[in-house]
Amino acid sequence: MSPAQWISRGASLWRPGLDAKTSSGKGAEPRPSPAAAAEAPASRSTRERLQATWRRGEEALSPRVLRRTLTQLQAIVDPRASEVEGARRAKAFALHYAQAGAEERRDAWLLMSEQFGPDPKKIQAAREQFEAAQGSAEEGAAEIRLRRALASPRTRLLQRFAAFPEGMRFLVDLRAELLPHLKGDKRLLALDGELETLFSTWFDVAFLELRRLSWDSPASLIEKLIKYEAVHDIRSWADLKNRLDSDRRCYGFFHPKLEGEPLIFVEVALTDAISDSITPLLDETAAAADLRKATTAIFYSISNCQPGLRGVSFGDALIKRVVETLKEEFPRLKTFATLSPIPGLRGWLGKQVPAEKLAAWDQPLELGPKAPERRELLAWAARYLGKELRDGKPVDPVARFHLGNGARVERLNWAADPSAKGLKQSFGLMVNYLYDPKRLDKNRAQLAQGEIPVASAISELYR
């Protein structure tokens, strides 16, 4: 039997339905009695299941099919298989994976996570040699041996999946499907950690291409802007065209292995001042701004497009590259700032103030400039953005992103987002983060010392 026939025959058993013999009864695997099933533990490791006879509880693959699936995965990393053959076997597995149900896929993740780890004995021996070699001429060689011992077969497995043309897409989608399960099943953490580490290398900004997206871009790419926009929903083609008008710019990062798929994109408005409301920026009927007067670039929407690349940082590099690109095209630009939502504000306030206080802020658009409720809400919001840290990082996720990139909290804007989403998240408040190229490193250093960089207009609110 050829390797291709063997892989095809093995994978045919690994799909919804699992085993035709089981469903027909003839030649079926023994099934546990109801009493035995009731006494079964909630979950067994793949090691226990591979040595078992019966499937228990909610386990998707029977022990026999699980063993066959493991054999297929092992064949992908078989050192006797060439790179080409390994990639071909990985593609065959991926094709059958695509037809499998959610529980069958979960079993595949468990196998990858639990059965392809590094050898503990080799790690222990290498660590002892490394410790013994400290300060000697053998220290460098011992470090290399320790690094090699720590490398897992799982790395090689994932590399072979990435080798066939659609393999990177397969791995990114696999992780996107895997992520929601991590909290409930710690056994999957090893696979997730390996994927994140590899993605951080494979999607390093050195390998990414910055592209401008415009109304003349391919329709398939324009549609992805609508699909992935995560800050301000694109309501229509007219809305999208407005965001791609002459006084706007949209840029995205692309990777050669995910052709036609943006990894992250940013929408920019070119203006003559820092914007204090999202409404005019999203006004489809407004005339385009005069670019000859533009002095300010407003980043009003940044959207990550690939959930499977969570934890891989693109935003810092994207903003820096866009700033440099804009400065080349528009030398008059002097100010680079955001108009950002405050998604965590209402939830945080719900833990800080009584319910009647929240109720007093529930109609913020009706509060006048001198209303005490308005001043109080602004003070709380300023404190939230300028003081609140968790594990040394800003509590608000958007603040964490921009402040981590070296921006500072510049200004709070009342009724800046009167949409239902904006009112629900932050009572309509939005914030400007200022990116001063000369102070990015200083601001990051200040944040690292536990102090959030803020403008005086913010600090005066919570004093």
N, C-alpha and C positions, 0 to 999 in steps of 0.2 A: 504494500500500500504506500503511495507517495505521501510526502508530508502534506501536500494540499488536500488530498483525500482524507487524511487522518484528521486534520484540523476541521474540515467541513463536517465530517461525521461526528466529531466530538461536540462541535458547537451546535449541531442540530438538536442535541438533547437539552441545551441550555437556552430555554425560551419559555414563554408562557405555556403552561400545560406540563412543562418539565419532562415528562416521560410518558410516551404513549402507552407503554405497558401498564403503568400505574392506573391510567384511566380505564383501560379495558378489563383489568383484573387478571388477565392471563399473564403469567410470568412477572407479576407485580412485586415490588419490594414489600416486605412485611411492614404493616402499619401498626403503631402501638394501640393497645386497647384504650378505651375512653378513660379508664381509671389511671393507666400509666401516663396518658397525656395530661390529665388533671394534676398529677403529681410532679410533672416536669418543671424545671426551673424556668424563670421568665426568659432567660437568654443564656445560651452556651457560647463559649468561644469557638472560633472556627477549628481550633485544634481538637476540641472535644467532639465537635460534629464530624470532623473528618475521620475520627476513629470509631464513630457510632454506626449503628445499623438502621435505626429508625429516625425519621424526621419527627420533631416534637413541636407542639404548640403552633406558633405562627411562623415557624421557619419556612422560608420559601423553597429552597433547594433541598432535595433529599441528600443524605450523606453520599450516596453513590454519584449523583450528579455534581455535588459540590467537589468531590475528589476529581471528577473529570474536568470541571472548570479550572481547578487549581493546576491540573496537568497542562491545560491549554495556556494558562498564564506563564507557567514555568517554561514552556516551549518557546515563548516569545523572547525570554532572556537566556535561552540555552547558549552557552559559549560556543558550541559547535555551529550555530546558525550564523550566517553572515549578516551584515547590517541590512542588506536588501531583503533577505529571507525573514529576518526578525521583524522588519517593518511590515512585510506582507502578512505575517501571522498576526501582528497587532491590528492591522486593518481588518482581517477576517473576524477577529474577536469583536472589534468595534461595530462591525456591521450587524452581528448577532445581538450585541448589547443594545443597539438601537431598537430592536424588535422586542426586547425583554420588558417585563412589567417592572413596576417600582420596587417590589420586594426582591425580585431576582437581581436587579441592579444593586440593591443594598448588599446582597450577599457577595457580589463581585467586589464592592468597596471593602467589605470586611476581609476578604481574602487578600486584597492588595495591601491592606493596612496591617494585618496580623501575620501574614505568612511571608512577607518579603522584607523583614527588618534585618538589621545588622546582627552578626553573631556575637552574643554576649561574652563568650569565652575569648574570642579574638580581641574584643575591646579591652577586656580585663588584662590580658597579657600585654597588649600594646601600651596600655596606660602604665602598667608597672615598669615596663622598659623605658617609657618616656620619663617617668619620675626618677628612675635610677640614673638616667643619662643627663640630668640637669647639671649644667656647668661644665660638661665635658665636650670633647670633640664630636661625640656621637649624638648630641642633642638634636641637631637638624635631621639626621636620618631617623631618629626615634619619633620625632614629630610627624614625619611623612608616614611612617608605619601606623601611627595612631590615627591620622586622617583617613588612611585607606581602610582601617578597621571600622571606623565610624560610618563609612560609606555603605549604604544599604542596597541590596538587589532591587529594592523598590525604585531607586533612582534610575537604574538601568531600564527597568520596565517602562517607566514613564517616558524616558528618552526615546525608546523604540516606538511608543505610541505617537510621539511628536514627529517621528521621521517620515511618516507617509503624508501625502499632500493635505488631507483633511484632518490630520492628527491633532494639530494644535486646537482647532475648533472643537474637536471631540473632547480634549482635556479641559478646555475652558468651560464647556457646557457641563461636563461631568462634575466639576467643582461647584458650579452654580447650583446644581441639583443636590450636591452633597452638603453644602453649608447649613441649610436649615436643620439638618439632623445632628449637628455636632453637640448641641446643648444636651440632647437626650441620649447620646451614645458616644461616650468618650473613647471608645475603641477606634473611632474613625479619625481621631486627632492626628495620628501619625501620617496617614495618607494626606490629610489636609495640609499639614505642616510641610510635607515634602513638595506638594504641588505649589504652595505659596513660595517656597524657597526657589524652586526651579523657575516659576513665573517671574520672580524678581530679577533673575538673570536673563531669561529669554526676552523679557519686555523692558529691559533697561533702556533709559531714554536715548542712549547712544545708538540704538537700533530702530528708533521711532522716527517717522517722517511727519513734519508739521505741514498740513495742507489747509488752504483757505477753502471754505465751502460757500458757494454762491448760488444764485438762482439758476445759473448756467451749469451747475454740477449735475451729474447723472440723476435721473428721477429716483433710482433705487437708493441713492445716498440721501437725497432730500427727504424721502419717506422715513429714513432712519432717524433724521433729526426730530421728526414728529414722534416717532416711537420712543426715543430715548430721553426726550426733554423731561427733566425731573423737577424743575423749580417752578416754571410758569407754563402750564399746559398750552400747547399750540392749538388754537381753537378752529382754525380754518387755513385754507391756502393763502387767503389774503393776509392773515396774521403772520404766516411764515414768510410771505414775500416782504412784508414790512420789516421783519427781522433781518432780512438779507438785502435791504435797500442800500443806496449809495452811501448813507451816513452810518452804516453798520458794518461790522465785520464778524465773521464766524470762523473759528479755526478748530481743527481737530488733530489729534495724534492718531497715526495709523501704523500698523505693523505688517511687514511683508507676508507673514504667515496667516494673517486674517484680512486678506484683500477685500476692500470695499466695506470694511467694518470699522467705524470709529471706536477708539478705546475711551476717549473723553473729548468733549468739545466745550468751547466757551463762546458765549455771545457777548459782543461788545457794542456799545453805543458811543459815538463820537459827539461830544457836546462842548459847550463853552463854560460849563461849571459842573460841580459835583451834583448829581441828581438826588432829589429828596423824595421822589415818588416814582413808582413803577408805572403808574397810569399813562403818562405821556409817552413813555418808552414803548408801550404796547398799543398805543393808539394807531389803528390802521389808517385813519383818515388824515393824520398829521403830515405836514409837508416835511420832506427831508431837510435836515439841518445843513447850514452853509459850512462846508468843510474848511473854507478859508478862515473861519472863525473858531474852529475847533481847537481847544487847548486841553481837553480832558477826555480820557478814555474810561468809560464806566463798564466794568465787568458785571453784568446783571444776571447771568445764568451760567453755571458750570455744572455739567451733567456727566457722570460716569456711565458708560454704556454697557460694560461687561460685568455682571455680578460675579462671575467666576474669577475675576481678577481683584477681588476685594483684598485689601492689604498691600497691594502693589501701588506705589505712589507715583502718580503722573502730574498732579496738580501744580506742584511747585515749579517743575520744569516747564510745564505748559504756559503758565503765566509769565515766567521770565522770557521764554521764547517769543511769546506774543508781544510783550512790551518792547523787545528789541525790534521785532518786525514792524510794529506800528511806528516806532520812532524813526525807522528808516523811511517809511512811506510818508509820515507826517511830522516833520522836524519841529513844528510848533507845539506838539503835545508836551505838556509839562507835568500833568497830574494824572495819576493812575489809581483808580479807586473802584470799589465794588458798591453795588446796591444789593444788600443781602437780606434774606429772611432770617428770622430768629426762631427756628422750629421748636426749640426746647423750652421757650419762655413760659408758656401757660402751664405746662406740666410741672415746672420747677416752682412757679408761684403757688400752685395748688398745694404744695408741701410747706409753704412759708406763711401764708396768710389764711384767715378764716374764709369760709364759703361766702359770707355776706360781702366781704371785700371784693372777691372775684365777681360777684353779681353786680357790684357798683361799676365795674369796668366793662361789663358785657355789651354796652352800647357806646364804644369809644368815639364813634364819629359824631355823637351828640354832645360830647364834652367840649366846652369852649376853651380858648387859650388860657384863661385864668382859673379854670375849674380846679379845685384842690385835688380831686380824684386823678385828673390828668397829670398834675405835677408829681403826685405820689407814684403813679404807674411808671412814669419816666425814671424816677429815682430807683425804683425796684429793678427796672430793666437795665439801667446803668450799672447797678451793683452786680446783677447777673452776668453781664458781659465783662465788667472790669475787675471783679473780685473773686468770682466763684471758680475754684479749681478742684479737680478730682485727680488724685495721683499725679499732681503737678501739671495737669493739662486743663484747659478751659472746659467747662461742663457742656456748653452748647456745641453740637457737632460742627456747625458751619464756622463758628468762632475758632474751634480747635484747628480746622483746616487752614484758615487764613492767617491766624496768629502764628501757627506752626511754620508758615511760609515766610514770616517776617513782617507781616502787616501790623498795623495798630488800629485800635478801635477809635474811629474818628468822630462820628456823629450819629445820634439817634434821630429818626424821622417819624413824626406823628402822622397817622393815617396814610402811610406810604403805600400800603397794600390793602385796599378796602375790599378785596375779594373774600369770598367765604372761607377759603383756605387761609388767607392771611389773618383774618379776624380770629379764626379758630386757633391758629398756632401762636400768635403774638399780639392779639388785640389790634392788628393792623400796623404795628410798628415794624420798621426795617432799620438797618444799620449800614453805615458806610465804613468799610475797612480801607485804610489808605496804604498803598504800596509806594513807599519812598525808596527808590533804588539805593540811595546813599545810607539808609538806616536799616535795611533788612537784617543784616548780621547783628547790629546792636539790639534790635528788637527781639531777635531770637535769643540772644544772650540774656536779655532782661527776663524773658519768659522762663528760660532755663533756671533762673534764680528764684522763681516763684512769684514774679511780679508781672502782671499783664500790662503791656504797653497801651496807654490810652491817651487821647488828647485831653486838654484841660476842660473842654466842653463836656466831656463825659465824667471826669472826676469831680467836677463841681456839682453834678447832679446828686451824687451819693454822699457827699461830705455832710 
